[in-house]
Amino acid sequence: MFRDFLAGATGRLLPASVPFRFFGAAVIFHLLGWATLVFAADDLPGFLGGPGLVLAALHMMTLGVAAMTAMGAAFQLLPVATKRPLRSVGACKLAFWLFLPGLLLLLWGMAEDHTSAMDAGGSLAVSGLLLFALLVADNLRQVKDMRVVTEHVWVALASLVLLVVLGLVLVADFSLGFLEDHQGVALAHAVIAAYGFMGMMALGFSYILVPMFTLAPQPDGRLGRRSAWLAAAALLLSLAGLVHGIAPLLWLAGLAGLGAVGLHLWTMARIMKGRMKKALGDSFRLIRLAWVMLPLSLIVGLAAASGLAVDRSGPLFGFLLVFGWLLSMLTGVLQRILPFLGSMVSVRPGIKPVLMSKLIAPGALRAHMVCHFAALALVATGIVGAQGLVVRLGAVVGLAGALAFAGFAANLWYKLSRHMNPRPQPAENT
C-alpha cells in the first residue's frame, strides 16, 4: 500500500490551501484550548458536565483540533490513497467556512451559557461536518481494496452522524430541559465523538501513516479489521448503556473497547518491529504516549462507570481521553504530515522541491514535547488531588508547549512560502 500511496501522489494532491486551512485552524485551537483551561482550572476538578469554560476548552480540543485535523487529513489523504478524486474542491472549502464560524459561535455560547448561540453555532458547525461526511462517503463508496482503512472510516462517519444528533439534542435540552438524564446523553456524545468519529479516523489512518513514516511493510489487515468491528460493537454498547443507564452494558463496552485497542496496538507493534527507519524523533514519542493513553483512558472510564470516586475519575477520564490520547496522537501526526505535505506541494516546474528536513524546527518540537508531557502529568495530578492551582500550572505549561508548536507551524509555512515564491535576485553590475 505504501508504494501505491506514493505512486503518482503529487498529481492527486489538493491545492495546498485546502488541507492547510484545516491544519492551521487546528494549530490555533490548540493554543486556545490550553489558554481557556488556564482560566477554567479551578472548575476542572470535579467537573461532570454543563456549560462553562471547561466545556468550551474540551470542545476546542475535540472539534477545534481533532475534527479540524481529521477533516484536513481525510480530504488530502483519501483521494491519494483511493486514487479517486473528491467530488468538489469547492465543497471542501465550503465545509471549512461552514464549520469554522459555527464552531466559534458554539464555543462562545458554551463559555457564556448562551443557548441561542449554541443553537445557531451548533447548527452551522453540523452543516460543515455533514458536508464533510458526504464528500468522504462519496469518495469511499466504490473503493474495494484497503478495507482496513475504509472500514475504520465508515465507522467514523456513522459515529459522526450519531454525535451530531446527540449534540443537537443536548444543545436543545439546555433551553427546553426535556432529557431525563442529560449527563448520560452528554457522556454518550463525548464517547461517540472521541472514540467513534475522531478516534476511528485516527486509528484508520494509522494503517497508512505509521508504515509510511517508519518505512515499514504494510501489515496483515485482518487484525486491523477485527479491531474495527470490535470497536464498532463497543461504541454501540456504550451508547445503549449510557443513554439508558445500564451499567452491565458499559462493562461489556469497555471490555470490547480494550479488545479492539489491544488488536490495534499489537498491529502497530508489528509495524514498528519491521520498520526500516530506526530513529523516529519526538513525533513518535508523542504517538507512543497516545498508544499508552488510549487503553488508560478506557480503564479510568470503566472506573468512573463503576462509581469509583466519580468526582475525580470522571473528569480524569475526560482529560486523559481528549488531552492525553487524542491531542498526543494528533500533534505527533501533525508534526510529520505538515512537512510531508509541504515538501509534496513544493514540486513545481523549474523549482526544486524543498526537503522535509528544511521544514522542521527541532528545537520548537522538542520544547512542545517536553511541555506536553509535563502538562499532562500536572493537570492529571491536580484533578486527582482536587487542586485547581496545580491544574492551572499544568495548563500554563501546556500553553507554552502549544506556543512552541505554533512556532514550528509558522516557521514551516514561512519557509514554504519563501521557497515557492523566491525573491528575484538583483542583477549584477557588469
N, C-alpha and C positions, 0 to 999 in steps of 0.2 A: 504493500500500500504506500510505503514511503516514497519509492521511486515513482509510482503512479501519481502521487500527490504533487511532486515537484515537476513532473514532466509537463511542459507547456503551461506551468502555473502563471507565469508573467502575463500571458495572453488572456487569462481568466480573472485577473485582478480587477476589482472595482476601482473607480477613481479614488485616489488616496484620501480625499476629503471625506468620503463616506465612513469608512471604519474609524478614521482618526477623530472625527467629531464625537463618536460614542466613547472612544478611549479617553479623549481629552476631558469630556464631561465626567467620566469615572474618576480621573485624577483629581478634579476639583471637588467632587462629592466626598472623596477620601479625606481631603482636608476639612471639609465642612462637618463631616461626621465626627471626627475626633474633636474638633473645636466645640461642637454642640455638647459633646459628652463632658467637656471641661465644665460647662455651666450646669449640666444636669447631674453632676457627680453625686450630690447628696441624695438624689432621688433614685439612683440605680440600685443600691442595696434595698432589698425588699420589694422591688418593682414587679408587679404581677399584671401589668396591662393598664390601659387607659391613656387618654390624650396627655400631651405634655412634651417636654424636651427629650425625655428618654425615648419615647415612641418615635419622635422625629429623627433622632440620631440613629436608631436602628434602621429606619427606612432609608436614611441617607446611604447607609452601607448596603442594604439589600437591593433597593430599587436604584439608588444613585450610582453605586459602584458595581454590584453584581449584575443587575439587569442590564445596565449600560454596556458592561463588558461582554455579557452573553450575546446581546444584540449585535454589537460590532463584530465579534468573533464569528458568529453564525453567518452574518451577511457576507463576510470576507472568506471564511474557510470553506463553507459548504459548497459554493459554486466551484471552487478549486478541487475539492475532494470528489464531488459528484460528477464533475465535468459537465454540469448543466448550468446555464446562466440563470440568474434571478429574473423574475418576470419583468421587473421595472426598477431601475436605479432611482428614478424619481420617487417611487413609492417608499424606498428605503429612507430617503431624505425626509419624506413626509412623516414616516413613523417617528423619526427623531424629533421633528418640530411639533408633533402632537404630544409625544411623551415628555419632553423636557419642560415646557411651561406647565403642563398638567401636574408633573411631579413637584415643581417648585410651589405651586398653589396648594397642593395636597400637604406638603411638608409644613408650610406656613399654617395651614388650618390645624394640623396635628399639634404643632407647638403652642398655638394660641387657643386651642379648643374651640375653633370656629367651624361649626358644622357645615355652613353653606360653602365655605372654601374647600372643605374636604369633599363635599358632594361634587362641586364643579371640577376641582383638580383631579379627583379620582376618576371621573367620567372621561376627562380629556386624556389622562395617562393610560387608561384602559383602552381607549381608541388606538393609541400608538402601539400598545402591546398586542392587540388583536390583529392589527395590520401586519406587524412583525410575524405573528404566528401564521397568518395566511400566506405570506411570502415564503416562509420556511417550509410549510406543508406543501405548497405548490412545487418547490424545488425537490422535495423528497419523494413525492408520490409515485414516481416511476423508477426510483433507484432500487435495484435488486441486489447489488453487492454491498460491501462494507456494512453488513447488518448489525454488527456490534455497535457501531456508531449510530446508525439510524434508529435502532430500537430504543436506545437511550434518549435520543432527541424526540421521538414520538411520545415517550412517557413524559418528557419535559413539557411538550406542547399541551398534552392532556392536563398536566398539572397546572399549566398557565391558565387554562380555561377555568379550572376549579378555583384557583386562588383569586382570579378576577371576580367570580361570582361571590365567593366568601368575603372578599374585600369590600365589594359594593354593599353587601348585606350588613357588614359591620359599620360602615360609614353611615348607612341609613339608620341603623339602630341607635347611634349616638343622639339623633334628634327624635326618633319615634319610640324607641325603647320597647320593641316587640319581642326581642330574644329572651328566652328563659335563662340561658346560660351564655352570656356574651363572652366570658373568659374562655369557655371551652371552644367556641367558634373561633375566637381570636387565636388560640393555640393551634387549632387545625389550620387556619390561614397561614400562620408562621411556619408550621411543619411542611405544608404543601409547597409554600413559596421557597423555603431554604433547601429542603431536601429534594423536593419534587422538581420545580422549574429550574432554579439556578443550580441545584446540586446535580441533577441528572445531565444538564448541559455540561457542567464541569467534568463529570465522570466520563461522559461520552466522548468529548473532545480530547480527553486524556489518552485515548487509544490512537489518536493521530499525533498529538503534540509531544507526548513523552518519548515515543520512539524517534520522532523527528529530531528533537533537541538533544537526545542522547546517542544518536546514530545506532539504534538498536533494531534488530529484526522485529517484524510485526508478530505478536504472539498469537497463539490459537484463540480465536474469537469465541469459542464455546463457553469458556468460563465467564467472559465478559457478558455474554448474552444471558446466561443463567443469573448473573448478578443483577442485570436489568430487570428480569422477571421477578426475582425476589424483592427487589426494591419497589417495583410496582405493587406487589402484594402488601408490602409493609406500609406503603402510602395509603392504600385503600383501608387497611385495618386501622391505621392511626386516625384516619378521617372519621370512620364509624365510631371508634372508641372515644374520641374527643368530643364530637358533636352530641353523642348520646350518653356520654359519661359512663362507659362500660370499661372498667379497669382491666379485666382479662384480655380484652382486645388490644389494649395498649401494650401489655406484656408480649402478646404474640407479634405485634407490630415491631416492638423493639428487638425481639429475637430474630425476626425475619430481616430487619434492617442490619443487624450485626452480621448475619449470614451474608447478605449482599455486600457489605463493606469488606468482609473477610475475603470473599472471592475476588473483589476488585483489587484489594491490596496484594493478594497473592499474585495476581496477574502483573501488577505494577512491579513487584519484587522480581519476577522472572524477566521483565523487560530490563530492569536495572542491572540484573546479573549478566545479561547478554549484551550490554551496551559496548560500543567501541570507544566512546568518549568517556574518559575516566574522571577528568576534572570538570565538574558541573557548576561550580561557583555558588554564590549566595542565593541565586534564584531557586536552586533545588534544595537549599536548606529550608527555605520557606515552604516549598512544596512538600518536603518530608514532614515539616511541622504540621501542615494541613492534614497529612495522612495520619498523624497521631491524634489530632484534634477531632477528626471525624468520628472514630469509634468512641472517643472520650465523651463527646457531646451526647451520643446515644446513651451511654451509661449514666451520665448525670441526668439526662431526660427521664430515664426509667426510674431513677431515684426520686425525682420530683413527682412522677406519676404515681409512685407508691406512697406519697405523702411524707417522705423523709425531709424534714426541715424545708418545707416548700418556700418559705420566705427567703431562703438562701439558695437552695438548689434550683428553684425556678429561674431567678434572674441569672444565675451562673450558667444554666443550660442555654439561655438565650445569648449570653455573651460569648460562650465557647462556640456556639453554632455560627454566629454571624461574624464576630471579630476573630475568633480562633481558627475556625475551619475555612469559611468562605473567603474572608479577607486575606488570610495567609496564602491560600491557593491562587487567588486572583492577582495579588501583587507579584507573586512568584512567576506566574504565567505572563503577566503584562511586561515584566522587565526582560522577557525573552521575545515575546511576539512583537513588541514595538520596534526593536532594532531589526528583527527579521523582515517585517513588512516594509520598514524604511529602506532597507537595502534592496528589496524586491522592486519597490515602486521607483527607485532611483535609476532603473535601467531605461535609458533614453538614447536615441540616435546621437552619436557624437559626444556622449557624456559617459565616462566610465562609472559603473555602479559604485556607490560608497560601501566600504566594508562595514560589516556589523560591528566589528571591534571599535570603529571610529565613532559609533553612535551610542556607546555605553560610557557611563560615568561611574567607574568602580567605587570611588570614594562616597558618592551620594548613595549608591545602592547599599554599601556596607553600613553607612550610618542609618539608613532606613531599617535594615535587618536587625541591627542591634537594638534600636529604639522599639521596633515592633515586638521582639521577644520580651524586652523589659516591660513594655506597656501591658502586654497580656498577663504577665506574672503579677504586676502591681494591681491592676484592676480586678483580677480574679481574687487576689488576697483581700482587697477592700470589700468585695461583695461578700465573701465568706465571713469576714470579721465585722461586717456592717460598719465600715469606716469610710465615710464619704471623702475624707481628706486623702486617704490612700488611693481611692478611685480617681480623685482629681489629679493627683500626682501622676498616676499611670496615664490618664488622658492627655496630660501636658506632654509626657514623653512620647505618646502615640502621635500627637500633633507635630512634634519635632520630626519624627520619622516620616510623617506624611509630607512635610515641607521638603525633606531631603528627596523623597520620591518625586515630588513635583519638580524639583530642581533637575533630576535625571530626565524627566519627560521634556521639560523646557529646553534643556541642552540638546536633546535628540532632535526636536523639531527645528531648533535654530540651525544646527549643523546640516540637517537635511535640506532646509530651505536655502542655505548658503551654497550647498553642493548643487542643487537643482537650478539655482539662479545665480551663477557666478558673476562677480563684478567684472566689468571689462577692464583689461589691463591697459594702463596708459601707454601710448605709443612712445617708442624710444626716439630720442633725437638723433638724427644722422648728420 
